[in-house]
Amino acid sequence: MFIVFLALLPRPLAAYLDPGTGSMLFSALVGLVSTLYFTLRSSVFTLRVKVAGLLAKVGRADSKGLARDQVGTGEPHSIVFFSEGRQYWNCFWPILRELEARQVAAAYWTMDTEDPGLSQDFRYITVRFIGKGYAAFARMNSLEADVCVMTTPGLDVLQIRRSKKVGHYSHIIHALDDCTTYRVFGTDYFDSVLLSGQHQAEALDGLEAVRNISRKQKHIVGCTYLDVLQEKLDGLRRTDDKREDAAGCEPNGSAQSCFRLLIAPSWGPNGLLAKYGLDLLRPLLDSGYRLIVRPHPQSAVSETELLTDLRTQLAPWPEQVEWDFERENIRAFLNSDAMISDFSSVICDYLILMEKPVFISEFEFNYDGYDAMDLLPREPWVIRAGREVGIPFRKEDIARLPHLLEESLQGEAAQAFRHKLAELRDYAYRYPGEAGRRSADTILQILEDAKV
């Protein structure tokens, strides 16, 4: 007992831990805690997906399974298109329309009860709402198909895992940027990617080389959603050839009073409205310009206080300010003469579709957590293109924006803009109007190869 008592007595202990070893131990501890956190988080997510899948099976009246409802054949699907919501319908519609015209059976699954696909009168395309959240992901993770096509990035990284019963996964890039603004590993585990231009192929080649991963198939087919927007713009031009110029635009008024500027920022602390607010808009209003303010859709969710304050501040200019919250931006495009933006992907859409100037606020992009991080110092294409074709401005230039605008629309500056714009279209937007047909050709060839 006496020996045990002596062993348990507290004693002072002198020790020295050098800074290098301490830093190493601290890093190891942080790494251990982080690994444990993400492992637990992944396990919880996997459990929730599996539980959701079991509940979906129990609650389903038709017990054949969602992957076995194709045109009554009782066989797994050959081609499945998966959409997270109505905002991606324009990406899929030209391809589905082409397959329907060719009498090719396929399935379109959506997580959105308001998806326009649910109201289509297809004969050969099976359209189905598969639930939301974990229930939908569970069904996707047990999908049975030869080819699955989706706009959702992060396959085998985020919610959607590769199903062992799917032969080939193909990704459609749903913006004109080069996909390096996806979160890390956004396209790494797809078998193929449908591209709009050479810039996207070059970015993917770069990521594959840096990460030493398998090379995926890259097919330049054009841009489906831009083709749809072009069709809608042409339709609006035929029916609305007289633009709404009535309020605030006098027949003998100034040029500014008839000139509409579209304010189309991204959202978040680096977005134009959050960063500058009235300081940006007031010089334009004082110069007589009319503004169409179109906040990013996410601003209505995440920046409600900002929008409320800004609407109050802009109240003194009711004749010059118009707010646009429509789901699609094409009417705002059509009713404007130039655009002011920041780092939003809408910049390239506007340049290519409207062929009108865009002012772009200079900003610093935080690359942490994005695919672009692995290609530094090479910037994402959309940022480089905006700087080369658009008209960059800094905070100190805000007061003279009206003067910069006038300069950009005259003489050699206007000619240089048209020349750069032609190069942009040729490089980034291949095969205008043909993306649906070319995508369908590519997917059917992938299907044929997958079955071999």
N, C-alpha and C positions, 0 to 999 in steps of 0.2 A: 504493500500500500504506500509505503514511504517513497519507493522508487517511482511509482506511478504519479504520486503527488509532485515530485520534483520534475517529472517529464511534462506535467501540465502547467507548471509555473510560467507565466509570461516573461520573456526575456528580450531586451533590446537587441535588434539585429542591424548591423551596418552593412549596406550594399551600395554598389555604384552601377548605374545603368547609363551607358553612353547614349548621346542623342541619336546616333544612327540606328542602334538596336531598338531604342524606344520608338522611333518613327516606324521601323519595320513591324514591331509588335502591334502598334496602333493601327497600321494599315491592314495587318492580318485580321485584327479584331473587327474593323469596319467591314472588311470583305466577308468575314464569317457571318456577321449580323445581316448584311445585305443579302447574302446567298440564302440564309435561313428565311428571311422575310419574303423574298420572291418565290422560294420553293413552297412555302406555306400558301402564299397568294395563288400560285399556279394550281396547287392541290385543291384549294377551296373552289377555284373557278372550274376545274375539271369535274369535281364532285357535283357542283350545281348544274353543269351541262348534262352530266349523266342522269341526274335526278329528273331534270326537265325532259330529257329524252324518254325516260320510263313513264313519266306522267302523261306525255303526249301519246305514247303507245296505248296506255290504259284508256285514255279519254277519247280515242279515235274510234268513230263508229265503223269505218271501213278498215278492217284489220290487215289489209293487204300491204300496207306501207306506202308512204308517199312516193317512193322511187319506182312503184309498180302500177302507175295509173295511166300509162301512155296509150292513148287512143284505144283503150280497152284490150290491149294485147296481153297484159299481165307480165310483160317483160321489163327489165330495167331500161332506163332511158339511154338513148345514144348520146344526145346532147342536152345539157342542162345549163340555162342561163340563170345566174343568181344576182338579185339586186337588193341593196339595202333600203331603197326607197325611191319615191317618185322623182327625186332630183336627178336620178341617173337614167330615166326612161329614154331621153334623147340619145344616149349612148347605145342602147339596145335596139330601139325601134327600127332603124334602117336594116339591121341584120335580120331581125325577125320578119320584117316585111318581105325581104328577099327570099328567105327560106319558105315562108308561106306561099309565095308565088311559085316556087319550084316544087311545092307539095312535099317538102321535107319535114318529117315529124321531129319535134323537139319540145322541150319544156321550159317555161319561164317561171321561176320561183321568186317571190318578193316578200319582204318583211313589212310592207306598207299597205294598209287597207285602202289608201287613197291612190295607189299606183295606177296610172292610166292604162297599164297593161291589162288590168282586171276587167276593163270595160271593152276590150277589143273582141271582135267577132271572128276569132280564128277558127279554122277547121283542122289544121295540122299542128298548131302550137297549143300545148296544154298549159294553161295559166293557173297558178295557184298561190294563194296567200298561205305561208307556212308558219305564221306566228311571229312573235317579236322576241328579242333578247335571247335568253339562254335556250328557249324552246326551239327557235329557228336555228341557232348554232348547233344544237344537238342533232337536228335533222340533216344539216349540212355535213356534219362530221361522220355521219353514217350513210352518206349519199352513195348510190349505186348508179354509175354512168360511165360511158366511154370517154366523154369529154365534158368538162365543166368550165364555163366561161364566166368571169366576174370582173367587176370594176374594183372590188374590195381588195386593198393591198394587205400585206402582212400574213399571207398564207403560211401556216405552220409556225407562226410567231405570236399572233394575237388570238382572237376567238375561234377562227376557223382553222381546223387541222386537216391535213391531208387524209382523206378516206382511203382505206386499202382497196376499196371497191371502185375507185375512180382511176381510169387509165391515164388521163392527161388533164392538167390544169392550165388554162390560158387566161391571161390578164389583159383587160382593155384599159389603157391609160385614159382617164376621163378629163384631162386638161391638156393644153398644148405645151405645158412645161416638160422638162426632161425626166421627170419622176424622181429626181434626187431630192426633191422637197418632201418625199414620203418619209415617214419615220423609219428608223434603221431596219434593214432587211425587208423592205417593202415588197420587192419583186424577186428576192433571192431564190425562193423555193417554187416558183412557177416553172412549168415546162416550156411555155412560150409566152410572148407578149405581142399584142397587136399595136402597131405604132402609127403615128401620124406623119413622122418625118425623120430625116437622118440624124438630127440632134439627139433624139431619144435613143437611137441605136448606139451612138457614140458614148452616151452616158452609161448605158448598161454594159457596154464592152469595158469601160473604165472600172466599174464596180466589180465585175467578174475578175479582171486582172488583179486588182488590189487585194481582193479577198480570196483569190485562188479557188474559186468555186466553179462548178460545172457551167458550161456555156449553154444558155437557153436559146430556143428558136426565136428569131426576131423577124417579124413580117411587117413591112411598111405598107399599110392598106389605106391610109387617109384618116380623116377624123369624122366619125359618125355624127357626133353631136353638133359640130360646126356645119355639117351638111344640112342637118335639121333646122338649125337657126337660120341658115341662108334661105331655105325654103320658106320659113315663116316670115322673114324679112321681105322677101319678094312678094308674098301674099299681102303683107301690110302695105307695101308700096302701091300695089294695085288697087287696094280698097281705100287706103288713107293717103292718097297722093297729096292731099292738102294738109300740111302739118298744122298743128294747133298754134297759130301765131297771133291769136286775137288779143288776149290780155297782155297789156304792158308793151305791145309792139306797135307803135304808131306808124302809119304809112310814111310820114316824113321825119320819123324819129332818128336817133343816132344808131350807128351800126351795132353798138353794144346792146341797145335795148332789144334788138332782134336776134342777138346771139346767145345761144343756150350752152352752158357748160354743165356737163354731167360730172358730179362729184361721186366717185365710186371707189371707196377705200376698202381695205381689209379691216379686220377687227382686232382688238387687243391694244395694248399700251403703245405699240409702234404704228398703229393705224392713224390715218390723217385726222379723223375727227377727234380721237383721243389725244393726239399729240399737239394739234394746233387749234382745233375748234373754230371759234369766231375770228381768231387772229388770221386765219387763212381766208375765210369767206367774206369778211367785211370789206377788204380792199376791192374785191371783185364786185360786190354789191354797190359800193360807193362809185365805182366806175360805170355803173349802169348795166352790167351783165345780168342775165337771168340764169338762175341756178336750178338744176334738177339734182336734189340730194337723194342718193340711193345708198343707204347704209348696208353693210354686209348683213345677210340674214341672221348670222350669229349675234350681231349687235343687239337685235331685238330680244335676245335671250339673256346675253351676258352683260350688256351695257345699257340697260333700260334707263338708269339715272342719267347717263351721259346724253342719250337721245332726248329725254324729257327737258333737260336744261338747255340743250341746243335749240330745240323747237321754241322754247320760251324766248331765247335770245334772238331768234330770227323772226319773231312775230312782227317787228316793225316794218318788215319788207314783204308783206303778203303778195304783192303783185310780181315780185321778182323771184320768189322762192317756191319751188314745187317739191314735195316729198314723194318718193316712189318706193313702195313696198311690195310691188307685184312679184309673183314667184319667178317669172322670167324677165330678163332685162332687155328684150329686143325692142319694146316700145320706147324705153328710155334711150336706147341706142339711136333709134330712128329719129327721135325728137331733139337730139343734141347735135352740136356742131364741133365739139371737142370735149375731151375728158381730162379730169385730174384724178390721179390715183397714187398708189404707193408701191406695194409689192404683190398686189392681187393678180391672180392668173387671168382675170378679166381683161387685163391690158392687151394681151395678144389677141384675144377674141375681138376686141373693139378695133384694133389696128387692122386686122385682116378682113373683117366683115364690113367695116364702115369706111376704111381708108381715110380716117380723119386723125388729127394730131392728138397726142396724149402727153400731158405733163406728169412727170413722175417725181415724187418727193425722194430725196436722197435719204438713205437709212442704213443702219447696221443690222445685218441679219445674224441671229444667233444660231449657229449650225449644230449645236449640241443636240444629239438625239436624232439627227436627220441623216439620210444616206449621203447628202452632200458633204458631210463632215469628212468622209473617207477620200474625197477627191480634191480637197483643198490643196493649193490655193485656187484651183479652178472653181469659179462661181457657177451656180445653177444657171442654165441657159436662159430662163425667163428673166433673170436679173440682168444678164448681159444684153439680151435683146432689147429690154426696156430702156437701158442706158444708151444703146446705139441708135435705136429708131425713135424712141420717145424724146421728150425735152426735159432733162433733169433740172430740178431747182432745189435750192437750199433754204433754210429758214430765213436767211437775210434777203432772199430774193422775193419773198412773199409780197412785199409792198409794190414791187414792180412786175408782178405777174401779168397784169393787163398789157404792159409794154412788151414783155416776152411773147405773149400770145400774138400780138399784132405782127411782130417780127417773123414768127414762125409761119405765118400764112402768106408771106409775100416773097416775090422774086426767087433768088437762088436757094433760099432756105426751103421754100415750098417744093422746088424741083428736086433738091437733095432728099427731102422726105419721101417723095414718091419713088425715087430710085431705091432707097433703102427698104421701103415697104415691099417693093416688087421682089427684092432678094429674100426678104423675110418669108413671104408667101411661098416662094418656090422651095425654100429650104425646110420649112416647118409644116407646111400644109400641102402634102402631096395628094394628087388625084382628087381635086374638089368635085363633090357630087357623086363619087364612085365608091365611097367607103363601105356602104352596105353590101354592094355586089362583091367587092374584093375581100371583105371580111368573111362573107359566106363561103366564097371559094376556098379561102384559107382554112376555115374551120372544117369544111367537108374533107379537105385533103388531110388535115390532122386526124379526123375521124377514121378515114381509110387507113392511114398509117398505124393508128392505135389498134386497129382490129387485126393487123397482120401478126 
